[in-house]
Amino acid sequence: MADTHVLFVEDDDVIREATQLALERDGFVVTAMPDGLAGLEAFRADRPDIALLDVMVPGLDGVSLCRRIRDESTVPVIMLSARADSIDVVLGLEAGADDYVTKPFDGAVLVARIRAVLRRFGHASGPDDRAGNGAGDADGLAEAVLRFGDLEVDTEGMEVRKGGETVGLTPTEMRLLLEFSSAPNTVLSRDRLLERVWDYGWGGDTRVVDVHVQRLRGKIGQDRIETVRGFGYKLRG
């Protein structure tokens, strides 16, 4: 990932400089900015591969900056928050962030999360091309387009249509929908979704799943994904 360009927005000088050095040692190209307005300008000028945004930065806070970035791009965004139980985490995810990391963080953990996000953005259908498996034709080949009522999921073109109209999804939302559509009418636990969509090899915060399901429902229909209380979610076939 020597050519991967990271935009890092953090107002604490010590954290900003130390994190920038750590990421550069791992081969990332880093543009570090001390406030949200400078971060937005850098994003528009450089078009980085991923953005790391601290929630509490001056000028334009991280959540607002995430929202502005998401209005213009599907580039992956990771929020940095000093409080794991803060409403800021949920607000950041609702604004369009793909993941978050709690401060203080270990540099190796941050790099692992960055790489996990970049892997799923580079391979939206997942490492096994799981979408569509089990819905094959007579020759056992997977169907390219899966249909659920008025919802169509094109697993080759990576497009989604609802009532014939194209639905704009972020790569993370697309991976989530592909996971659901590969097993319609099957309850998928939050832990499974964290592992398969977010590439977590360890336990993670299930709020990430819940907020992304909420965002996905808003785009494909509130009733399309059902909550099975105490177990998880399922896509209605």
Buried (B, 14 or more C-beta within 10 A) or exposed (E): BEEBBBBBBBBBEEBBEEBBEBBEEBEBBBBBBBBBBBBBEBBEEEEBBBBBBBBBBEBBBBBBBBBBBBEEBBBBBBBBBEEEEBEBBBBBBBBBBBBBBBBEBEBEEBBBBBBBBBEBBEEBBBEEBBBBEEBEEEEEEBBBBBEBEEBBBBBEEBBBBBEEEEBEBBBBBBBBBBBBBBBBEEBBBBBBBBBBBBBBEEEBBBBBBBBBBBBBBEBBBEEBBEEEEEEBBBBBB
